[in-house]
Amino acid sequence: MTHVWDVPVHDSTRVRDARVAAEGAAELAGLDRSRTADAALVATELATNLLKHARGGQLLVEAVTPPSGRPEGLLVQIAAVDHGPGMSDVPAALGDGFSTAGSLGAGLGTCRRLADDFDLHSAPGRGTVALARIGGPARTRGRREPAPGQAGATAPDDTSSASALFSARVGGVNIPFRGAACSGDAWTCVREGDRLTLMLADGLGHGPEAARASTTAVHEVQRSPHLPPAELLRRLDAALRGTRGAAVAVAQLDLRTGRLLFAGVGNVGARLREGDSWRHLLSRPGIVGAHRPTTLPETEAAWAPDRLLVLHSDGLPSRWAPPVDPRLLSCDPAVTAAVTVRDAGSSARPVRDDTAVAVLSPTPPDGP
């Protein structure tokens, strides 16, 4: 099941909760003592920054699977999200010695050095999202080029030069309803050959039974990533019999040809950025595992450096606005997902369900 620690950080007592969450996620990820300590320190620094610079915020911590599905082990993902004043100079804030709160100014620099992946997006007046991933002992500490197929990594050119032309990366965030330990939503991304398959499932309702349905979908996709989206949905329908069922969307990118295929059943939303406009990718009504439609048409689109695909469960408000900041095209896709969730929510529109957002984005020409 998708275990997520959703830690609201509004006073100093929650900094300890952030550290405990990171230690729990590190245990799930199988990290050794040293890397567990690194994850705890990163969570502590990011939580402390929320208090110092944003008057509080939210820390999302979970153990995530590398989207390629290759046996690289789990990573601890820590996302700090706030609605604070934002940063006017992000590069300066990432350097040691920079502080606007009278501190030593080593927090973000420390996080960047300890994390396998680190990215940050900030907009003055709107807030900041900082994201770190910490992996196992086999990885080199500090800032590095991400491992092939890992979230935030370029899909490797292991078959032909054409693969590099249509490279992509995937990331996401998951927020359980009312701070529950597990989410009824789940997503995964699996790389097999030139195919990159992204799936998001929203188990009916929320709680453990919804989580069982979405987790079953994840496991089946990881077993059958070679199938095209419509056929994969048929396979998922059989696998989810006996569960509550789920709304499921599947997108598959051919990295050799740049062809994107999409198919979905139920109310998982999908929007594709094409240049300066956004296109809805439509799913068929139904429930995977209970009421699958007889026909499952696939939508085809071309992939390019200006594309961005967002899949989301119905925990996101139906009238959410797509991200407009062009800088998000070069951000880690999990950062884009967190910004999308943050900017879609407000006290006037309380969340009524689990919320998951997964993003497929181009890899910047100069790398992540």
C-alpha angles and dihedrals in degrees: 000000000000104000112194128176107214105191119184107208110202102132138023094264090071093060088078089051089055091053092048090050091053091049090051092050090046090055090052090048092050095237119168123244095269096051091042088057089049091052091049091050093049091050090048093050094047092047091048090050090053090058097042100044109019105031088244139320143168133297119203115195128180144142108253133194118232104258093234090068089225117141098264096125130244125300131211109240118199120185122185112198127185144163092217132131094286128218127285094196113033097174090055092048090055092055122089116258096031115122139152093188103058094258130125090269095226099118104095092034090054091049091050093051095047098044126085087215127018131174137160136194123190134174121188109248094011106064144245138280118198120185131190133176123196120195138186131296094270090071123086112251122243130028110342143157104277119251115263112279094008120131107280092021132117114251101247125249096238100142110031143340088262091071091065091054091062101036120153142174134210137211140152150172132230126201119190119222113264093353095296118170094242133035126225088216124077139171137189140178124207129190118206117167108311094341123098111189121194121189132180121188129190110197113215111269116346139274131062097325092051088047091052091056095048092044090052088054091052093052093049093050090050089054096046110032091138093071120095116246099264093047091045090054090054089052090049091050090060093044093052096052106118093033128086088264128233146231106249136188124189127193122182125191122199102212092196098054102022092236116149119200124192135186131163144175122205133001103324104129125226129188127178123202112219110181107304097343136073125225126201114228106209128223127203120249114259146076123269107233094023117034110013114174116245095236124045111190118197122224115218126206137165121252120223140157091272095054126108125177120201121190117185142170122236091264084088111082111261092236097050116148118237116243111272103183105109089210089073089071088071096038125099104275091236088060089052089050092051092047089051092053093044096050093045094056133076139157088260091058107045117195112255101184145019111297126212128171124183123186132200110197138169119263110245114249092245093047131255 
